[in-house]
Amino acid sequence: METSLTFSFFLIFSGAALLASLALISRQPLLIAYIALGAIIGPYGGGWVTDLGLLAEIAEFGIVFLLFLLGLDMQPQALLHSLKKTTGMALISSTIFLAIGYSVGVAFGFTQAEAWIIGAAMMFSSTIIGIKLLPTTVLHHRENGELMVGILLLQDMIAILVLLLISSVSQGELSPISLGKTLVALPLLCALAFVAVRYLLLPLIQRFDRFQEYIFLLAIGWCLGLAEAAHAMGLSA
């Protein structure tokens, strides 16, 4: 039986409030409550929520906004400082897990290409889960939180390069033109974003900063607009 979007949201938010309360009482991470709720009300549990495609698309908005808020709280100097400390650690750990994943793939009879993809997948941690497991105070005000975010961001950069490499492969052959386009897209997007912020967004914010509703709309529009621009250029939102 199909359920309405309103009823699905009722189950998700009301159920999350209930399980989150139980998680906090038992001193468990809220993330565990969210996962348990999905298992309970999903199609393989109680079957109360069945339109997973629609909810997955809506969930992408949540991920975009979460990373957008993380970017708002990240100072460029602090980010560069943490990246300097974590570069060696991230590269070494990624190489180790790449080798382990590749070895396991080969041991189980996968092809060389499949084994390399398995190894590449083993290199990365979930940025969303990592951030959600950190309390806000640790994430933004303690050195351990900054170092963890730095490692996650470095892994994301490596993941982008790996995905660009995979997407540029057509019919088993590497396409240098396709790879070159995608590699140019990221710095081009960053440059366009910098110019737009400096010469368009900041003047608008300074002129109309007393209108809170306008600032809210401008921020949401900028976030989603840049996400769509990245998607159109072949990058991840």
N, C-alpha and C positions, 0 to 999 in steps of 0.2 A: 504494500500500500504506500503510495507516495504521500509525503508530508509537505505542508506548506513551508515556505522559507521562514515565516514568522514563528511557526511552531518549532522549527529546527533551532532557531536562535534562542527561543525560550528554553528548550532542553539544554542547549550548550551553555548559556550564561547562568541559568538557575542551577544546573547541575554542577557547573564549575564553581559557583559560589558555595554550594554545599560541600563538595569534595575538598575544595581549597580550605574551608574551615576545619575539616577533619584532618587535613594534612598539616596545617599549622598547629593544631592541638597535639598531634603526634610527632611534631618536630620533623616533618618530611618536606622535601622540596615541592614547591607548587607544581613544577613540571610533571612530577609523578601523578598528581591529581588530574592534570589535563589529559595525560596519556590514558589513565584508568577510565576517565569519563568517555573518551573516544571508543575504548574497547567495550564499554557497557552499552552505550546507546547506538553504536555503529551497526552495520548490516550483519556482522559476524557475532554480535552480542545480542542486545535486545531487539535490534532491527527497527528502532524508532526513527533513525536518520538514514535515508537511503540515497538521496541525491548528492553523492560524493563529488561529482564533477563540479557542480555549482559551488559547493562549499570550498573545494580546493582552489577555485578561482578567487573566491572572496578571501581565502587565507593568504593568498599572495599579496593582497593589499596590506594585511597585517605585518607580513615580513618586510615589505618595502618601508612601511612607516617605522617599524622597529629599528631598522638599519639607518633610516633617515634621522631618527632621534639620537642614535649613537653618534652619527656624524656631527650633529649639532653640538654635542657635549665634548667632542674631541678637538683639542687644540692642536694645530699643525706642529708646533714645536714639541709638544708632549708626544705626539704620534711618531715623529722622526726620532726622538730620543729613545722611545721604546723599541722602534724598529731596529735601531743600531744594536741594542742589547740582545734582541731575539733572532736576528738574521741567522747567525751560526747555529743556534739551537733548532730553529725551524728547518733549516736545510738538512742538518744531520738526521733529525727525527724523520723527516719526509723520506730521505734516502733509505733509512733502515726499514721503514714500513713498506716502501716500494719493493725492496728486495724480498721481504717476507711474503708480501702478496703475490709477487711474481713466482716465487719458489712454490708456494702452495698451489697456484694455478697450474704450473707445469707438472707438479706431483699428481694432480687430479686429472691429467690428460687433456687440458685445454691447449688450444693452439698458442703459438708465440704471441700473436696480436691480442688474443683474449687474455693471456696471462699478464701482458703489460698493462692492459686496461684494469684488470683486477688489482694489480700492484698500485696503479695510479689512484684507484678508488680508496685503497687502504691508507694513502698518504694523508688524507684530509679528515679534519674533525668538523662537526656541525657548529657553525658560527652561532646559529640561533640558539641551540641547546646550551652551548657554552656560555653565552651571554645571559640566558635566562637562569642558569644555575648560580650566577654571581649576584649577590645582593647589590643594590644600587650604590651603597657606600663603598663597597670594595671595588666595584667597576670603575668608578670615577675618581676616587680619592685615595686609593692605596696603590702602592707600587706593584703588588702582585696582580691586581686587577688590570693595570695598564700593560704589564708584561703579557698576560694571557690574551688580552685584546690584540696586542701586537703580533703574537704568534698566529692567532686566528686570521688576522688580516693578511699576513704573509702567506698563509696557506690558501687564502682566497685568491691572492694574486697568482700563486702557482697553479691553482685550479683553473683560473681563467685561461692561462697559457695552455694548459693541457686540453681544455675544452676547445680552444681555438685550433689547436693542432689536430684534434680529432675531427672537428667540423670541416677542416680544410681538406681532409682526405676524401677523395671521390673515387669509388670503384677500386679501392685498394691502392691508389696512387696518390702521393702527396701533391697538392696543388699549391705551388709557391705564390701564385697570384692571389688565390683565396686567403691563404695564410697572411700574406702581406697586407691585404685590405683589413683584415680583422685586427692585426697588430697596430695598424695606424689608427684604427677607430678609437681605441681607448685614450691615447694622448690627445687626439683631436677633440673628443668629447670633453675631456678635462679642460682644455684650452677654451672651448666655447662656453663651458660653464663658468669659468673664471671671468671671462669678458662680460657675460650676461649679468653675473652677480655685481661686478664692480660698476658697470655703466648703466644698468637697468634696475636691478632689484634694490640695491642700496639707496639710490636716489628716491625711489618710490617709498621705501620704508621710512627714510628720514623725513619725507614730506608728509606722509599720512600715518605716522606712528601712533597718533592719538585714536585712530579708528581700529580697535582691536579686531572687529569682525573682518576688516579688510586685510589685516596682517595674517589672520588665520587662513583666509581664502588664498592669499598670495603664497603662503608657505605650502599649503596642500597642492595648489596648482603647480608650483615649482617642483615639488617632489615627484608628482605623477608625470609631469611633463618631461623631466629628465629621465625618468624610468622608461617612458615610451620612446624617447630619443635613443636611449641605449639599446632598447630592443630592436628598433628600426635599423640600427647600425650593426646588428649582429652580435651584440653583447647581452649580458644578463641584466634584467631590470634591477 
